[in-house]
Amino acid sequence: MVFRMVVGCVLGLLVGAAVAAALVFGLNVRVFEGSLGALLAFGAAAVTGVLTGLVAGKPIWAHGASIEAGLKAFFGAMLAAFGMFALRKWAAGVHLDLTAMRVGGAGSLGELPMASLPLIGMALGALFEVDNTGDAAPARSAGREGQRPGVRVAPAKAAKLSGKAAPSDSDSSADEAQAQRKNLKG
């Protein structure tokens, strides 16, 4: 579980850093200032949440993961927007100066894209990766006793429905299945 959490943190950090780098180096937004900055901050957080939901946990390109990834992307956007709200509201006293590294300006934690978006991505990545249980749980509950995994109807019931003898190891049960088949016909 710790390994999954570390993988999720790294994936989220990369996604958040990529979105922040696009803002800082592509759009030259080093600080989220004013009402337009707040709107941009929540939008960037939502994009970070969507992208993290698509790649963390069970990624969208995995077999049969499109619905799960879509749900994670939707709720990732919601959680990331809430995370941005929390950083802007309750971490307003944490001031950073990123001007020396040329990746931002000076401001509170929620006002700096290079500080807030990787943090939000890390939290979501860890959450989605730990939530992903993998395929171990369905393998343990393979079915009822004596039933092969993937079989939905017990062999005896399948034999009754199809009119064929149920697969078994003893001759007496094969004879019983043959007698049942005769009863069904006549």
KAFEN-V843144 format. One record per run of one state. SS is the DSSP state (H for helix, E for strand, L for the rest). FROM is the first residue (numbers start at 1). LEN is the number of residues. Records with the same first field share a line. If there is no record, write none. Layout:
SS=FROM-LEN, FROM-LEN
This chain:
L=1-1, 27-7, 56-10, 91-4, 98-8, 112-1, 132-4, 141-14, 163-8, 186-1
H=2-25, 34-22, 66-25, 109-3, 113-19, 136-5, 155-8, 171-15
E=95-3, 106-3
